[in-house]
Amino acid sequence: MRQALRPMAGLPISTLVIVAGAWLALTCPVLAEDSPRSDPEPWRFNAALYGWAINISGNVTARNQTIGTNASFIDLVQKSDSLGGFMGYFEANKGRVGFYSDLVFAKLGFGANQTNYRNPIAGLKITATASAALTTQIAIVEMGGIYELFHWPGSEGSFTALDAVGGFRYWNLSVDATLDAQVNVDLSRLHLERTAGFAIARADAIQWVDPVVGFRVRHQFTPNQQIFVRGDIGGFGLGSQISWQAVGVYSYAWQFTGYQIAALIGFRALGVDYVSPGGGTDAFGFNEVLYGPIIGVSFRF
């Protein structure tokens, strides 16, 4: 380099700068390739809060006492401590792979008109005087992974995609059933608590985990409008005997700098059939279908 530049010692400085720049461009082309590049498949996040107007149908067994349930959202609101169900959802995706978590919590109260005592022991019946004849607290946590199996592009801003879903659904339940004890009944043999003329069939912190597998279809009409439908099945006797879910949601999004805010409306149904192992006077069962509309908002970035 020193020898190459020596004959140019008499040239103006500006000429030397041009010559040196041309030499660097020819001998070091990789410098342009070493500059930082944007990630072609950046992480995408979606956080949502939902309200779930739960209706419920089925039966609950606590301390071997089975009570049928059939209540609308309006019935439950009148007797419950919470206005339906709360659901929080989070999803993160990178390319075709993602993971998600889902939370549901509700404390549901049933009046005597929405319950039916299935094991009529002499002297016991659903109370008509308590504020709630049956109270069920439900907490459900689901976590899993997502993989995009197929992606069909449509017109500009439109596509359809099919995803496989797999994970685990954790259930935590507690049940209090209030029964009238009107005649002499040996409550100790039934493992029932006696308070002021009432028998309380209590099942505290019953919990189990279900494996879950399913599919999800997403269709984007425009960059602002999307619908997805998901179905899954789980349990398989490893937790519950069987559990299933069907959900469909339509969303409309407003675009802001770097993120979207979307309004959501849809319908969700979640069913489970669980029987505690062992049976006897401590037997617990939860065979219910929870269903109803959902409405919420999500933040996408």
C-alpha positions as CSV (number, residue, x, y, z in Angstrom):
1,M,0.0,0.0,0.0
2,R,2.8,2.4,0.9
3,Q,4.6,1.6,-2.4
4,A,1.3,2.0,-4.3
5,L,0.6,5.5,-2.9
6,R,4.2,6.8,-3.2
7,P,3.8,7.9,-6.8
8,M,0.7,9.8,-5.8
9,A,2.4,11.9,-3.2
10,G,2.1,15.0,-5.3
11,L,-1.6,14.7,-5.9
12,P,-4.2,16.9,-4.0
13,I,-5.6,15.5,-0.8
14,S,-9.1,15.2,-2.3
15,T,-7.8,13.0,-5.1
16,L,-6.0,10.8,-2.5
17,V,-9.2,10.4,-0.5
18,I,-11.2,9.3,-3.6
19,V,-8.5,6.8,-4.6
20,A,-8.3,5.3,-1.1
21,G,-12.1,5.0,-0.9
22,A,-12.2,3.2,-4.3
23,W,-9.5,0.8,-3.1
24,L,-11.4,0.0,0.1
25,A,-14.6,-0.7,-1.8
26,L,-12.8,-3.1,-4.1
27,T,-10.8,-5.0,-1.5
28,C,-13.4,-5.0,1.4
29,P,-16.8,-5.7,-0.1
30,V,-17.8,-7.8,2.9
31,L,-18.1,-4.7,5.1
32,A,-21.5,-3.9,3.5
33,E,-22.7,-7.4,4.4
34,D,-21.6,-7.2,8.0
35,S,-24.1,-4.5,8.9
36,P,-26.9,-5.5,11.2
37,R,-30.0,-7.0,9.5
38,S,-33.6,-7.0,10.7
39,D,-34.9,-10.4,11.9
40,P,-36.9,-11.8,9.0
41,E,-39.2,-13.6,11.5
42,P,-39.5,-11.4,14.6
43,W,-41.5,-12.4,17.7
44,R,-45.2,-11.6,17.7
45,F,-47.1,-11.3,20.9
46,N,-50.8,-11.2,21.7
47,A,-52.2,-10.5,25.2
48,A,-56.0,-10.6,25.8
49,L,-58.5,-10.1,28.6
50,Y,-61.9,-11.7,28.2
51,G,-65.2,-11.8,30.1
52,W,-67.0,-15.1,29.9
53,A,-70.8,-15.1,30.5
54,I,-71.0,-18.7,31.8
55,N,-74.0,-21.0,31.6
56,I,-73.6,-24.4,33.1
57,S,-75.2,-27.8,32.9
58,G,-74.3,-31.2,34.4
59,N,-73.8,-32.5,37.9
60,V,-71.4,-32.2,40.9
61,T,-70.6,-34.9,43.5
62,A,-69.2,-33.8,46.8
63,R,-68.7,-36.3,49.7
64,N,-70.6,-38.9,47.6
65,Q,-73.7,-36.5,47.4
66,T,-74.6,-35.8,43.8
67,I,-76.4,-32.6,42.8
68,G,-77.6,-31.8,39.3
69,T,-77.0,-28.3,38.0
70,N,-78.6,-26.3,35.3
71,A,-78.2,-22.6,35.5
72,S,-78.1,-19.7,33.0
73,F,-75.7,-16.7,33.3
74,I,-78.5,-14.6,34.8
75,D,-79.2,-17.3,37.4
76,L,-75.5,-17.5,38.4
77,V,-75.1,-13.7,38.6
78,Q,-77.9,-13.6,41.2
79,K,-76.1,-16.1,43.5
80,S,-72.5,-15.7,42.6
81,D,-69.6,-13.6,44.0
82,S,-68.3,-12.9,40.5
83,L,-70.0,-11.7,37.4
84,G,-69.3,-14.7,35.3
85,G,-65.9,-15.9,34.3
86,F,-62.6,-14.1,33.9
87,M,-60.2,-15.3,31.2
88,G,-56.7,-14.0,30.4
89,Y,-54.8,-15.3,27.4
90,F,-51.2,-14.8,26.2
91,E,-49.6,-16.1,23.0
92,A,-46.1,-15.6,21.5
93,N,-45.1,-16.7,18.0
94,K,-41.9,-16.8,16.0
95,G,-42.2,-18.1,12.5
96,R,-44.4,-21.2,12.5
97,V,-43.8,-22.1,16.2
98,G,-45.5,-20.5,19.3
99,F,-46.6,-21.1,22.8
100,Y,-49.6,-19.9,24.8
101,S,-51.1,-19.7,28.3
102,D,-54.8,-19.4,29.3
103,L,-56.4,-18.6,32.7
104,V,-60.0,-19.0,33.7
105,F,-61.4,-18.1,37.2
106,A,-65.0,-18.1,38.4
107,K,-66.9,-18.5,41.6
108,L,-70.4,-19.7,40.8
109,G,-73.3,-19.9,43.1
110,F,-76.5,-21.9,42.5
111,G,-79.9,-21.4,44.1
112,A,-82.2,-24.2,45.0
113,N,-84.2,-23.7,41.8
114,Q,-81.1,-24.4,39.7
115,T,-80.1,-27.6,41.5
116,N,-81.5,-31.1,41.9
117,Y,-80.4,-33.5,44.7
118,R,-79.6,-36.8,43.0
119,N,-79.0,-39.0,46.1
120,P,-82.2,-38.5,48.1
121,I,-81.2,-39.7,51.6
122,A,-84.1,-39.5,54.1
123,G,-83.9,-36.1,55.9
124,L,-81.6,-34.4,53.3
125,K,-82.6,-32.1,50.5
126,I,-81.3,-29.0,48.8
127,T,-81.9,-26.0,51.0
128,A,-84.3,-23.3,50.0
129,T,-83.1,-20.8,52.6
130,A,-79.4,-20.5,52.1
131,S,-78.1,-17.7,49.9
132,A,-76.5,-20.3,47.7
133,A,-77.4,-24.0,47.8
134,L,-74.3,-24.9,45.9
135,T,-71.1,-22.9,45.4
136,T,-68.3,-24.0,43.0
137,Q,-65.0,-22.2,42.7
138,I,-63.2,-23.0,39.5
139,A,-59.6,-22.1,38.5
140,I,-58.3,-23.5,35.2
141,V,-54.8,-22.9,33.8
142,E,-53.7,-24.1,30.4
143,M,-50.3,-24.0,28.8
144,G,-49.0,-25.4,25.6
145,G,-47.4,-25.1,22.2
146,I,-48.6,-24.2,18.7
147,Y,-47.2,-25.3,15.3
148,E,-48.5,-23.9,12.0
149,L,-49.1,-26.9,9.8
150,F,-50.4,-25.1,6.6
151,H,-50.6,-21.6,5.4
152,W,-52.7,-20.6,2.4
153,P,-52.3,-17.0,1.2
154,G,-55.3,-15.3,-0.3
155,S,-55.8,-11.9,-1.8
156,E,-53.8,-8.9,-0.5
157,G,-53.8,-9.0,3.3
158,S,-55.7,-12.3,3.5
159,F,-54.7,-15.8,4.5
160,T,-55.9,-19.0,6.0
161,A,-53.8,-21.1,8.4
162,L,-54.2,-24.5,10.2
163,D,-52.3,-24.9,13.5
164,A,-51.7,-28.0,15.7
165,V,-52.2,-27.3,19.5
166,G,-50.9,-29.4,22.4
167,G,-50.5,-28.8,26.1
168,F,-51.8,-29.4,29.6
169,R,-54.9,-28.1,31.3
170,Y,-54.8,-27.8,35.1
171,W,-58.1,-27.8,37.1
172,N,-58.5,-26.6,40.7
173,L,-62.0,-26.9,42.2
174,S,-63.8,-26.5,45.5
175,V,-67.4,-27.2,46.1
176,D,-69.8,-26.4,49.0
177,A,-73.3,-28.0,49.0
178,T,-75.8,-26.9,51.6
179,L,-78.5,-29.4,52.4
180,D,-81.4,-29.2,54.9
181,A,-81.2,-31.8,57.6
182,Q,-84.8,-32.0,58.7
183,V,-84.8,-35.4,60.5
184,N,-82.3,-37.4,62.5
185,V,-79.6,-38.4,60.1
186,D,-76.2,-39.8,61.0
187,L,-74.1,-37.1,59.3
188,S,-70.9,-38.4,60.7
189,R,-71.1,-41.5,58.6
190,L,-71.7,-39.4,55.5
191,H,-68.7,-37.2,56.4
192,L,-71.0,-34.1,56.4
193,E,-70.6,-31.1,58.6
194,R,-73.5,-29.9,60.7
195,T,-74.2,-26.2,61.2
196,A,-77.4,-24.6,62.5
197,G,-79.6,-27.3,61.0
198,F,-77.7,-27.5,57.7
199,A,-75.5,-30.2,56.3
200,I,-72.4,-29.0,54.4
201,A,-70.9,-31.4,51.8
202,R,-67.5,-29.8,51.2
203,A,-64.8,-30.8,48.8
204,D,-61.7,-28.6,49.2
205,A,-58.9,-28.1,46.5
206,I,-59.7,-31.0,44.2
207,Q,-57.1,-30.7,41.4
208,W,-55.9,-32.6,38.4
209,V,-54.1,-32.2,35.1
210,D,-55.4,-33.1,31.7
211,P,-53.2,-33.5,28.6
212,V,-54.8,-31.7,25.7
213,V,-54.4,-32.0,21.9
214,G,-56.3,-30.1,19.1
215,F,-56.4,-27.9,16.1
216,R,-57.0,-24.3,15.3
217,V,-58.0,-22.6,12.0
218,R,-57.3,-18.9,11.5
219,H,-58.7,-16.9,8.7
220,Q,-57.7,-13.2,8.1
221,F,-60.2,-11.4,5.9
222,T,-58.2,-8.1,5.9
223,P,-55.3,-6.8,8.0
224,N,-57.9,-5.6,10.5
225,Q,-60.4,-8.5,10.6
226,Q,-59.8,-12.1,11.7
227,I,-61.7,-15.2,12.9
228,F,-60.4,-18.3,14.5
229,V,-62.0,-21.6,15.5
230,R,-60.4,-24.1,17.9
231,G,-61.3,-27.5,19.0
232,D,-59.5,-29.8,21.4
233,I,-59.9,-33.0,23.4
234,G,-58.0,-34.2,26.5
235,G,-58.0,-36.2,29.7
236,F,-57.9,-39.7,28.3
237,G,-58.3,-41.1,31.8
238,L,-54.9,-39.6,32.9
239,G,-56.7,-36.8,34.7
240,S,-60.3,-36.6,33.9
241,Q,-62.1,-39.3,32.0
242,I,-62.6,-36.9,29.1
243,S,-62.5,-33.2,28.5
244,W,-63.2,-31.1,25.4
245,Q,-63.3,-27.6,24.2
246,A,-64.8,-25.6,21.3
247,V,-64.2,-21.9,20.8
248,G,-64.7,-19.4,18.0
249,V,-63.8,-15.7,18.1
250,Y,-64.1,-12.8,15.6
251,S,-61.7,-9.8,16.1
252,Y,-61.5,-6.3,14.6
253,A,-58.2,-4.5,15.1
254,W,-57.1,-0.9,15.0
255,Q,-53.6,-0.2,13.9
256,F,-51.3,2.1,15.9
257,T,-47.6,2.7,15.6
258,G,-45.9,-0.6,16.5
259,Y,-49.0,-2.4,17.9
260,Q,-52.7,-3.2,17.4
261,I,-55.7,-3.1,19.7
262,A,-58.5,-5.5,18.8
263,A,-62.1,-6.0,20.0
264,L,-63.1,-9.6,20.4
265,I,-66.4,-11.4,20.5
266,G,-67.2,-15.1,20.3
267,F,-68.5,-18.2,22.0
268,R,-66.8,-20.8,24.2
269,A,-67.8,-24.3,25.4
270,L,-65.7,-26.3,27.8
271,G,-66.7,-29.8,29.1
272,V,-65.2,-32.2,31.5
273,D,-66.0,-35.5,33.2
274,Y,-63.9,-36.1,36.3
275,V,-64.3,-38.8,39.0
276,S,-61.9,-39.0,41.9
277,P,-60.2,-42.3,42.4
278,G,-61.2,-44.5,45.3
279,G,-64.8,-43.6,45.6
280,G,-66.6,-44.2,49.0
281,T,-68.0,-41.5,51.2
282,D,-65.2,-39.1,50.0
283,A,-66.1,-39.5,46.3
284,F,-65.9,-36.4,44.2
285,G,-67.1,-35.9,40.7
286,F,-67.4,-33.0,38.3
287,N,-69.3,-33.7,35.1
288,E,-70.2,-30.3,33.7
289,V,-70.4,-28.3,30.5
290,L,-69.6,-24.5,30.8
291,Y,-70.7,-22.5,27.8
292,G,-71.5,-19.0,26.8
293,P,-70.4,-15.8,24.9
294,I,-67.1,-14.2,25.4
295,I,-66.1,-10.6,24.9
296,G,-62.8,-8.8,25.4
297,V,-59.9,-6.8,24.1
298,S,-56.4,-7.9,22.9
299,F,-53.1,-6.1,22.5
300,R,-50.9,-7.3,19.6
301,F,-47.3,-6.2,19.1
